[in-house]
Amino acid sequence: MSSGKYGPPAENPRSSAARTSLDFVMRSPGDAVGLRSSKRRGTRQSRRFQSGSSLPHSERARNLLTIRLMSVAEQKFPVAPPKDSVASSEVSLYRNVLKIKQEHELENLGISFYDGETSIQWSYNADHYFHAASTMKLAVLLGVFRQVERGELSLDAPVHVRNRFTSIVNQEPFMLDLGGDADPDVYGHLGKTLTVRELAYWMITKSSNLATNLLVDVIGIPSIQQALDELDIDGIRILRGVEDQLAFEAGLNNEVTANGLLKLLRLIAEGKAYSEKACEDMLNIMLDQQYRGGIPAGLPKAARVAHKTGNISTVHHDAGIVYLEDRKPYVLVILTQFPAESGRGTAVADVSRDIFNTLAGLMYE
């Protein structure tokens, strides 16, 4: 895969067998909160401190940092960050997340983060399932490129554009509300053809529901699930296309977790989703995303984000790969759920900003 200023990361020179990652695990106020140092291969070791521990907060922070420094020394890492920076940043980020959740009256919030430059990982409620909304289109994109890589589908294959689909409930036919579809570039071709490549592009960049359902019909739900299974991606459940109202009323919805989407995006970012060429093609599509009110809104203007948003009346999500100059990218997934009457607000952008600021504060020579 090519590597430009914002391109996919180069291979890390550190041995994967000796590489250590820091995982801040934060799921809910009552769960364990602490640093976890784990080898990518071999036995995983974990040390956690309960948030209700009897030790004073400052002593717990020192203990956490000591554990981290011991692990770093064993793995011969570069010079560590300044004293207490990791532990104090963890506490600060956790507090900010809870504040954002409260201020925006969120019913649920899920976050998963991985930084390719430092191997730092952080998560909050990252295994909770949310209605996928349009983030499910990332799984469809993966399924499309699986078929292409297997030689079973061509990106230049023509697809007849029609507005008639079949519900997974009783095989009832249904049509999309084209007035609410975000992309006239697709429904303007009704009765004509568009290529698989064009449909994949509009599905991601303009979140076209029509393009999505056409591609789902082309490759099939089983192929999408097979792609997820082959790449060992848990936390993503794809049952159907979009706007299947009968299925929605029956509670048959596509669902995602922050960790599931993070795994999918990491594979793409690292060139490991079927082939480097497939990953490069998927990244180029995601980099053209037109809706930037989520993760990008919390970042400097120079940042580039390969991402996919997802919105319905009660959820607002964004999942993306963030490219900043002179460093490897980081992957961030933010899932939010709220009462329909409250609206989506800026929670995703606020979390994105806090993650960026925290990471910036941890950077060291």
Secondary structure, DSSP 8 states (H G I E B T S, - for coil): ----SSSS----SS-TTT-EEEEEE--STTS--EEEEEESSS--------TT-SS-HHHHHHHHHHHHHHHHHHHT-S---STTHHHHHHHHHHHHHHHHHHHTT-SEEEEEEEETTT-EEEEESTT--EE-GGGHHHHHHHHHHHHHHTTS--TT-EEE----EE-SSTT-EE---GGG-S-HHHHTTTTSEEEHHHHHHHHHHS--HHHHHHHHHHH-HHHHHHHHHHTT--SEE----S--HHHHHTT---EE-HHHHHHHHHHHHTT-SS-HHHHHHHHHHHTT----SSGGGGS-TT-EEEEEEEEETTEEEEEEEEE-TTS--EEEEEEEE--TTT--TTHHHHHHHHHHHHHHHH---
